[in-house]
């Protein structure tokens, strides 16, 4: 049953699910003329892009071996293209964390924050359970993506305020 849960959770951290979801939300906000939702969705998309960019650069630069390869968390191959050495940071966790953090910041709702935190926790569990990342990879990715997402949303909000 844990394998089934992992298989159902895994797609929630992928661009093929998240990017269309962001796009559909933005188009829906435009159609309904919900300016607040449209702006929030753009802020969230920017946070996702910033976090994804950092994760994409760090993964090959750091070159940490994945758990399923040799089972040694202390092995690194800097500047590698080999996916077996792309354990840190976790793309799935970076994606979901950046979106969850942006949504949580903008809604300022305790229940939304709790739901977002739960999604991040389940994704982190999935990546460790599926032997793709070390626990330290996912926890550091959560911290890094939260910082990047928060900074991006604050920057976007300040630009929006200045443009008024």
C-alpha positions in Angstrom: 0.0 0.0 0.0 3.0 2.4 0.6 4.1 1.6 -3.0 0.7 2.7 -4.3 0.8 5.9 -2.2 4.3 6.7 -3.5 3.2 6.2 -7.1 0.2 8.5 -6.6 2.2 11.2 -4.9 5.2 11.2 -7.3 3.5 13.0 -10.2 2.6 16.0 -7.9 6.2 17.1 -8.0 6.6 17.0 -11.7 6.5 19.9 -14.2 4.1 18.0 -16.4 1.4 18.3 -13.7 2.4 21.5 -12.0 3.0 23.8 -15.0 -0.3 23.1 -16.7 -2.0 23.5 -13.3 -0.4 27.0 -12.9 -1.3 27.9 -16.5 -5.0 26.7 -16.1 -5.3 28.7 -12.8 -3.9 31.8 -14.5 -6.2 31.5 -17.5 -9.2 30.9 -15.2 -8.3 34.0 -13.2 -8.2 36.0 -16.4 -11.5 34.7 -17.6 -13.2 35.4 -14.3 -11.4 38.7 -14.0 -10.0 37.8 -10.6 -7.0 40.1 -10.6 -5.9 39.0 -7.1 -5.8 35.3 -8.3 -4.0 36.2 -11.5 -1.3 38.2 -9.7 -0.9 35.5 -7.1 -0.6 32.9 -9.8 2.1 34.9 -11.6 3.9 35.3 -8.3 3.7 31.6 -7.7 4.9 30.8 -11.2 7.9 33.1 -10.7 8.7 31.4 -7.4 8.5 28.0 -9.2 10.8 29.1 -12.0 13.4 30.6 -9.6 13.4 27.5 -7.5 13.6 25.2 -10.5 16.5 27.3 -12.0 18.5 27.0 -8.8 17.8 23.3 -8.4 18.7 22.6 -12.1 22.0 24.4 -11.6 22.9 22.8 -8.3 22.0 19.2 -9.1 24.9 18.5 -11.6 27.3 20.9 -9.9 27.1 19.2 -6.5 26.8 15.7 -8.0 25.7 13.8 -4.8 25.2 10.1 -5.3 21.6 8.8 -5.0 20.8 6.2 -2.4 19.8 3.5 -4.9 23.3 3.7 -6.6 25.8 2.6 -3.9 24.1 3.6 -0.7 26.8 6.0 0.3 25.7 9.5 1.1 29.3 10.8 1.3 30.1 10.2 -2.4 30.1 13.2 -4.8 31.0 13.6 -8.5 31.1 17.3 -9.1 29.8 18.6 -12.5 28.4 15.3 -13.6 25.6 14.7 -16.1 25.0 11.2 -14.7 21.5 11.1 -13.1 22.7 8.6 -10.5 24.7 11.5 -9.1 21.9 14.1 -8.9 20.6 13.4 -5.4 20.8 17.0 -4.2 18.6 19.0 -4.5 15.4 17.1 -5.1 13.5 18.6 -8.1 10.2 17.1 -7.0 10.6 18.6 -3.5 11.8 21.9 -4.9 8.9 22.2 -7.2 6.2 21.5 -4.6 7.9 23.5 -1.9 8.2 26.6 -4.1 4.5 26.5 -5.0 3.4 25.6 -1.5 5.4 28.4 0.0 4.2 31.0 -2.5 0.6 30.0 -2.0 0.9 29.9 1.8 2.5 33.4 1.9 -0.1 34.9 -0.3 -3.2 33.4 1.3 -2.0 33.9 4.8 -4.4 31.2 5.8 -3.6 28.7 8.6 -5.6 25.9 6.9 -4.0 26.5 3.5 -0.6 26.6 5.1 -1.3 23.3 6.9 -2.4 21.7 3.6 0.7 23.0 1.8 3.0 21.8 4.5 1.4 18.3 4.3 1.9 18.1 0.6 5.5 19.1 1.0 6.0 16.5 3.7 4.3 13.7 1.7 6.5 14.6 -1.3 9.7 14.5 0.8 8.6 11.2 2.2 8.0 9.8 -1.3 11.5 10.8 -2.5 13.2 9.1 0.4 10.9 6.1 0.3 11.5 5.6 -3.4 15.3 5.7 -2.7 15.9 8.7 -4.9 17.1 11.1 -2.2 18.7 11.1 1.2 16.7 12.6 4.1 19.2 15.4 4.2 18.6 16.1 0.5 14.9 16.7 0.9 15.2 18.7 4.2 17.9 21.0 2.7 15.8 21.3 -0.5 12.7 22.4 1.5 14.8 25.1 3.3 16.4 26.3 0.1 13.2 26.3 -2.0 11.3 28.0 0.8 13.9 30.8 0.9 14.0 31.2 -2.8 10.2 31.1 -3.1 9.7 33.7 -0.3 12.3 36.0 -1.8 10.8 35.8 -5.2 7.2 36.4 -4.1 8.3 39.4 -2.0 10.3 40.8 -5.0 7.3 40.2 -7.3 4.9 41.9 -4.8 7.3 44.9 -4.5 7.4 45.3 -8.3 3.6 45.1 -8.5 3.3 47.7 -5.8 5.8 50.0 -7.6 4.0 49.7 -10.9 0.8 51.0 -9.5 
